[in-house]
């Protein structure tokens, strides 16, 4: 059976090579598209420089953090270097560094392509929706292919080199710790700029979105790139790696079928990437417009994946239909969650309409009704995750000890199999959002702006759906990480000559202690991020006011604003705020572990997952709802632009901005990081803890 | 040892008699105080009539619900009538009815006294703060004494009559199901009126709070009574009964020490009531003002309770210091949680100041920063509950099987021992709030209004603290109800010849399934209540607009508004909305039970408790913070009244109103009801469930 596994290693590297080749092709294709408008080139250049400046400063901070973390890992993990084998510690530290580097490189290239595509998309929009869509989508697809390619490459290389799936957890931790800070930092940057630009521009001055007179307008466009392209890419890189890593840790611990379970994980990852390539290659705008184009590519990818994995079951020895079923359930539930998310954020459905109506009575009602629908919207996804975990577990339980949890981890792998497609759709959003801004600032005319608006609106709709999807995928992944944590903790307990854990009983007070504290963490974490945005935005608003009062001729458009001052405020603020929240979650995990040992950590992870999912779904969906509510009113409902309802909706949208683009999507990563920290440090808690 | 228990039954009835006698004395004392101002008498009469109308209509609906529930209980609980003994079913149904009736009577009398005290407090405020404080406080104390007296009376009578603690769960369910609807209905009423009055009066028309020209002003004052007096009384009646019931269920299941554990529960309840009587009798305003008077009475009560229970340990055979320790830890943690809650809502501390500062940048920042501090404020209370549960458990674990959970239930009993004092402080709030309104409407002059304002402000501060306290107490109670549920489920499993449950393992997918769904319920529940307020307030705002545009001379104060129309809107809306949310939680419990059996329900209760505590703490504290932030600005900070910051703070306060007075405090009751439903119906799930 080892030959079978080797076959899949080979195929993994082959499909990664294919994905990279395709990404290069798409990159060159995008680059080949013309851009002739000098004004657009100039602004696009400003956006690119702003993004690069931020990324450089962010990566310097993250490199320092990663260096410290790598040294700590070298000394302490998987077990203190003076106790275990130093080779393991060196491998773990190297795997950690590899995880951070691949994540950073993917983010960097994503930014490169996105800032290349935005101007070209804007100019292509003059010719119509089809060519513009293709540039925006293909620019995003480069990011999608790279992220999935890097994750498969990294996981396969680490496992092939070390043969030890625990080392994979180090790689995965590298990916997540970077993602945690990239998501938080990018999220704070983007919303600082967005909120400030909207409040001063739209609300106070009454100038349109993306008006070049607004000093924050370039920062706002930079933010789309660093938040939604780099941050989101790092986030999904992390989820994807974590899902594969936890599935592989559990697969290696299973007895009976040799390597076939490990092979199966790789096979599904390979076929997922292949299906995404097909989906990307076939994406075109038809008569139904861009939203439908993005959705139908997702459905194509899903169908291709399900058919090919079913075929693989017929071909390969030791592959199980039960596990296929678990993966299929995960994927289908993911798609269904996406659709229900759409219900709560789509402006043709009741929730958005009701919030728009409530806005007529004032902003308090916009906020209250949006929060309410946000809370309700969490229910279907929570039920979906609960059902897919239950079904995957029950399907695989008869296969033997440990298979039930393996089933859940394969549901996560299944859900994430189409992640290449998801990222492509997601990265499309900021590119066309930028393109819309460039069309406005480049003076390309009403018609072109309308085309860009249509592309942008599709990006927003799809974004809400993919967010629900990625939160749910993180949910399933961390459930299987809970299994991985238990298996790691038990290895350490056996080594320490202590009794193993068979589960985490909620009636055990140390477990319960962990649950209550774990449940508080996502709330505190998101509060810290939101307060970061709140603080920075106040500073940026003050700067914008200063520019308008001090720079003569700015209001009339005769003089350019000092764009770089705003970019600098967003950058410094984000860099300053990104570490504390992330560090708090890691430190809290360690404190609970050293107080209550593995049982408390089991509870802590559970509490963290449950409240993390709830808060993330609430925030993402409420934010998406308010955004679309504002657009719905701007399109003429409830009195249209500048009505009382519109003013209230703008306030709702401002509240929703950090919900949906800073805190909500960062929670994914937060729960993954905490789960990985717990697994990695489990042996420490076995040795040192007050209660046990 | 049975003689010991009989002694405590006797003492229970004696202390209840004493409490009732004291309540009657206070009632007569309040009634004796003079009221001479015709205008105030007239308005006070309107408030009283409005409250009575609402209570009558609400109780008619609740009576129908209770009748249906009693029939269902008669047929199905504790086990289907065709299987078990019909006497048990009859007892259970009667106990249920007794629970609902006592809760309703306490609410009714509370309203009676509160509407009697408000006018007298207002007029006494002309003479100074001391006499006014005393009337307000003693009016509230009548409610406090009655609620605690009724709970001890009911619990002792039911247990003495049936000897079966399971029947107590029926009594407790009666109390909670009424509380659930009373809290939801009263909460919707009060915030519909408050929000509408503020938005139209303060924001749109720029007239002061409690201005008699505002058509919603009477409804607003009625709301304080039906929401904060009747609703809150029902809530704490429910918590108190549930804490005692679950402690007694567990005490009866303990082996070894005969009746002494049961005796101990009664002894602590008796001493708690006695300590509250002392605290109430000694309350006076000193130099430090009303807030300090309320707080120091609470400290007196706490100290008296701790000393007397320690003495009881020396006197009575079989009483344990470990259990005393558990009760003491619960009580002390409750007080500490109250103090930390105060930090987040007090305007001399950093959170309120920062939110006020953020308000200068617009309402979106008020909302965002308030939500953030609300989330952070949940952490200390969650940690406090976690620690008190852990310590109580570890303290009592060495005493033998089952004692650990008994320890947690006694921590809840300890925390709730001073509930008589807590209710007195809480009911004081709406009385002085009403008094302030009456002083304004009766034209008693600036000086008197200032005195009333000071009394009112103390009420608001103490209210935030008591809310943190009562949420935490509910948290500990429902943890012990989880223990009660397991013991009930195991009885049913033994009767069915199935294997008993030793715990709820979070790695078990049916448990996990339950956890995820249970965690969603408080979010959906609170959303439904908030949407109820949102919808009704929109209707009431429309009605107020209509009156101002159609009634000539209203704006100038020449003609009276049609107060009754607004009262009617609040009443009909609340009656209409109060059933669905409550029913949803009960039905969800049953669905999860019939799908996943006892294991899923164990998880469901856990998820419900954890997310319920988090959301309740978040909402109550954020709401309190916004309220005080508005007052802080009105007192002159950040530009004072009518500044930009003030407008933003008013919007924040409006968002916070249903958070803190409708949804937040209703969640207490929601988690208790769900826990009781689960315990009561456990045998049904053992017999009928899809998975197990």
Interface residues (C-beta under 8 A of the other chain):
Chain A: X195 X199 X203 X358 X361 X362 X363 X364 X365 X367 X368 X369 X371 X372 X373 X374 X375 X376 X378 X379 X382 X383 X385 X386 X387 X389 X390 X393 X394 X404 X405 X408 X479 X482 X483 X486 X502 X503 X504 X505 X506 X507 X508 X509 X510 X511 X512 X513 X515 X516 X517 X519 X520 X523 X524 X526 X527 X528 X530 X531 X533 X534 X537 X538 X541 X602 X603 X606 X607 X610 X611 X613 X614 X618 X651 X654 X655 X658 X691
Chain B: X195 X199 X203 X358 X361 X362 X363 X364 X365 X367 X368 X369 X371 X372 X373 X374 X375 X376 X378 X379 X382 X383 X385 X386 X387 X389 X390 X393 X394 X404 X405 X408 X479 X482 X483 X486 X502 X503 X504 X505 X506 X507 X508 X509 X510 X511 X512 X513 X515 X516 X517 X519 X520 X523 X524 X526 X527 X528 X530 X531 X533 X534 X537 X538 X541 X602 X603 X606 X607 X610 X611 X613 X614 X618 X651 X654 X655 X658 X691
